[in-house]
Amino acid sequence: MAEDTQDEPVLDQNTASEQERLDGLVAQMHTDVKGEDAATVEQALRHRLTDIGMTLDESEIARLVAELSA
């Protein structure tokens, strides 16, 4: 039997910093929520943050919502 096996998910092999994860999330959301109103953007952002297990303070969420809904 081969000793070279993949024993963990591929994504778990390379860990990204919190800032890199946030940057990636925001980049993806720019495409996903383009043209949506602020309430829709906020709901989507909060959902995605929960999905990836990331917590931001309310001022950072408000800043990102403004950026994404501009």
N, C-alpha and C positions, 0 to 999 in steps of 0.2 A: 504494500500500500504506500502511496505517496505521502510524504510528511508535509508537503506544501498544500495546506488546505485553507480555505477561507472560513474562519470561525466567527466572524463578526460582519455585520452589514458594511458594505463598501463605504457608505457615508460616515460611519463611525470611525473609520481609519484616519481621516483627516479632520481635525477639529478646527473650527473657525472661531475667531474672537467674537465677542458680543457685538462689537461695532461692525465687523464683517457680516455677521448674520443680519443685523439691522439694515445695513446698506443693501444687501441682497433682497431683503423683503421690500424695501422702499422701491428699488429698481423694478421689481416684478409688479408691484402695485401701481406704478406709474402707467403701465400698460393696461392692467386689469380694470382700473377705476377711471380711466380717462373719460372726461365728460360727465361724470357723476356729481351729484350735489354733495355738500359737506356732510350731511347726515348719513348718507350711504357710504361715503368714504370712511367716516369714523366707525361705523358698524363693521365694515370689512376689515379695517385696521385692527380693531379690538379682537375680532375673531381670529385673524391671522396671528396676532401676538399670543393669544391663548394657545393656538395650535402648536406654536414652536416653543411654548413655555417661557416667554420673555415678558418681563414686567417693565413698564416705563411709567414715569410720573405724569400727572395730568398735563403739565405744561409742555412736556415733550410730545405727548399725543396731540395736543392742540396745535403745536407747531407743524407736526407731520401732516395732520389733516388739512391745514391751511396750504401747505406745500403741494399736497397731492390733489387738492380740489381747485387749485388755481388755474 
